[in-house]
């Protein structure tokens, strides 16, 4: 799981640099310090979360990390191997995460990740007022007991 999280974070930081939304505009040679714990020990970093992996031919190809609190949930990370995108890996991970609770679910996603936003909207998520001050971040929620709109 550590390598999946690392790859996800590297991709995100690279995209932020490309869109001039990174802390440092320099080319990415390593992850910012704030992510060290997630990569070094994801089990400890996500101890209060449920982690689900997508696996094909014995190789992990996707991960979703969900924090459930009092029947409500927040999707902290959702990532699928870019080489397998469009094959339902992300959809399966999202559906598995949504099956963990019938309560409200929230998440945030970068505005340039339009395929991910479309996926979330297809599962009943709606854009809401931001709970995060970072520019370019879209906050979304899915109401309790929402049925998927496939």
N, C-alpha and C positions, 0 to 999 in steps of 0.2 A: 504494500500500500504506500509505503514511503516514496517510492519512485513515481507512482501515479500522482501523488500530491505535489511532489517536486516539479514534475513536468507541467502540471496544471498551473502552478504558481509562476514558473518561468514563462510560459505562454502568456499569462495575464500581464506580467511585468513588461514583456516585450511589446505587447499590444499597447500598453499605456505609454511606452516610449514613442512608438510610432504615431500616437495620437497626441503627443505633447502633454500627457497627463501623469507622467511619472515624477517621482520625487527628484530624480536625477536624470537629465537628458542623455547621459553618457551611455554608450553601448553596454548591454547587460553582460557582465562576466560572472556575477554571483547574485544570489537572492538577497534582498534586504534583510537585515538582522532580525526584524520582527517575525520572519517566517522560519527561523532556525529550529524552533521547537517542533513545529508541524512536520518538518522534514526529518529531523533527527529522531523524534519519538512520537509518531502520530497517535499511537495508543494512549500515551499520556496527554497529549494535546487535545485529544477528542474523547477523553475518559467519560465525559458527561453526554456523549452523543452515541447514536447508532450509526454504524458504518456498514454499507452494503457494497459489495464488489461485483462487477460484471466480469465473467471469465469465459474465454473461448480457447479451446485447445490447451487448457491448463495455464494460460497466460492471462493475468488481469488486464482488462482493456477499458475499464471505467470504474468510477467510484462516486458514491453519493454519501454525504455526511449530514446527518439530521440531528438536531437537538430538540428533544421533546420536553416540554415543561407544562405540567398541569393540563394535558390534553391538547395543547397547542404546540405547533412545531415551527422550527426555522431550518430551512435547507441552507447549510453553511457552505458546502462545496458540491458541485455536480460537474463531472468531467468525463468525457469519452474520448478515446484515442482518435485523433483527427483522421487517421487512415480508415477508420470504420464508421465515420459519421454518415448519416443517411441510411444506416442499416438497422435502426431501432434500439441501439445500445442506450442512448440517453433517455429515450422514451421509456424503456423498460426500467431503468434506474429511477426515473421520476415516479413512475407508477408504483414501484415498490416502496418508495419513500412515502408517497401519499397514502398507501395502504396501512401505514403504521399508526395513523391517527384519523379520527373523524372530526377533529377540531380545526380551527383556523391554522393555515400554513402561510408563512411569509418567507421571502427570499429577496436578494438583491442581485442585479445583473448589470454588466456594463452596457450602455446604450448601443454600442457597435455590434453587439452579439445578437443581431436580429433573428437568426434561426433559433436561438435559445429562447428569445422573447416569444416568438411564434409558438414554440412548443409549450411554454408556460401558459400562454393564452388559450391554447387548445385544451388545456386541463383546468380551465376555469379561473386562472389567475388574472387579476386586474391591477393596473398601475394605481398606486396610492401615494399620498404625500410622503416625502422622503424622511426616513429616520436617520439618514447618514448624510453628512454635509459634503462628501466628496463629489465634485463635479463629474457628470457623466454616468452616475450610478442611478439605475432605475430600481425603485422599490416596488414590490408586487406582493399581493395577498390573495389567498384563496379562502373564501368563507367556509365555515364549518359545514360539514355534510354536503358539500358541493359534489355533484356527480360529474365525471369527466365528460367533455363535449366532443369527443372524437368525431 
